[in-house]
């Protein structure tokens, strides 16, 4: 679960970096888009970590299928948030989709690393 925590921290660091650049660097950015994308990414990481946490101690096949479920949950949460913005139900800036793509890449790397760790722990404990 350490990669999930690191992914959450990277998403928060992305939002903090944009906020600091806006405040101290003189860049006048609309902060609603990166903060909304970061919030969606953190929510997706937390919800995707639940199946992996429940699969601890299961066999390798079950853990691999749970990893697929975790990636689908993460993708759907971010897809729904992107769809809400594109349909106009969430009034954030037009750069939201670009920030969402950055958060998606960060969170996907974190989930894949976490799945890899859980599968390795499962296969070494059964051997």
Buried (B, 14 or more C-beta within 10 A) or exposed (E): EEBBEBBBBBBBEBBEEBBEEBEEEEEEBEBBBBBBBBBBBBBBBEBBBEBBEEBEEBEBEEBBEBBEBBBEBBBEBBBEBBEBBEEEEBEBBEBBBEBBEBBBEBBBBBBBBBBEBBBEEBEEEEE
